[in-house]
């Protein structure tokens, strides 16, 4: 079986893959981590924004007056 596969996949390719795989795996892991971290930061930003926004939501006297003026 192995003899048949030997011609199919060149040994150099296997050696190359074996050599580069750890660094490739590390790069992939880091990319995923940074993506995840950015997503978390984005969520935090929205949470802070919404929090501030909700506090500002109390209608001020001015906005009520301007609404009655328009009507």
C-alpha positions as CSV (number, residue, x, y, z in Angstrom):
1,X,0.0,0.0,0.0
2,X,2.7,2.5,1.0
3,X,4.7,1.7,-2.1
4,X,1.7,2.7,-4.2
5,X,1.2,5.9,-2.3
6,X,4.9,6.8,-2.5
7,X,4.6,7.7,-6.2
8,X,1.4,9.6,-5.6
9,X,2.7,11.9,-2.9
10,X,6.3,13.0,-3.2
11,X,8.4,12.6,0.0
12,X,9.7,16.1,-0.4
13,X,6.1,17.4,-0.2
14,X,5.5,15.5,3.0
15,X,8.7,16.7,4.6
16,X,7.9,20.2,3.6
17,X,4.5,20.0,5.1
18,X,5.9,18.5,8.3
19,X,8.4,21.3,8.5
20,X,6.0,24.2,7.8
21,X,2.8,22.9,9.6
22,X,3.7,24.1,13.1
23,X,4.2,27.7,11.9
24,X,1.2,27.6,9.7
25,X,-0.9,26.3,12.6
26,X,0.4,29.1,14.8
27,X,-0.4,31.7,12.2
28,X,-3.9,30.4,11.8
29,X,-4.4,30.4,15.6
30,X,-3.2,33.9,15.9
31,X,-5.4,35.1,13.1
32,X,-8.4,33.5,14.7
33,X,-7.5,35.0,18.1
34,X,-7.1,38.6,16.7
35,X,-10.4,38.2,14.9
36,X,-12.1,37.1,18.1
37,X,-10.5,39.9,20.1
38,X,-11.7,42.5,17.5
39,X,-15.2,41.1,17.7
40,X,-15.1,41.4,21.5
41,X,-13.8,45.0,21.3
42,X,-16.6,45.8,18.8
43,X,-19.2,44.4,21.2
44,X,-17.8,46.4,24.1
45,X,-17.9,49.6,22.1
46,X,-21.6,49.0,21.2
47,X,-22.4,48.2,24.8
48,X,-20.8,51.4,26.1
49,X,-22.5,53.4,23.3
50,X,-25.9,51.9,24.1
51,X,-25.4,52.5,27.8
52,X,-24.7,56.2,27.2
53,X,-27.4,56.5,24.7
54,X,-30.0,55.1,27.0
55,X,-29.0,57.6,29.7
56,X,-29.4,60.5,27.3
57,X,-32.9,59.2,26.2
58,X,-34.8,61.1,28.9
59,X,-36.7,63.7,26.9
60,X,-35.5,67.2,27.6
61,X,-38.0,70.0,28.1
62,X,-36.8,71.6,24.9
63,X,-37.6,68.6,22.7
64,X,-41.1,68.5,24.2
65,X,-41.7,72.2,23.6
66,X,-40.5,72.0,20.0
67,X,-42.8,69.1,19.3
68,X,-45.8,71.0,20.6
69,X,-44.8,74.0,18.5
70,X,-44.8,71.9,15.3
71,X,-48.3,70.4,16.0
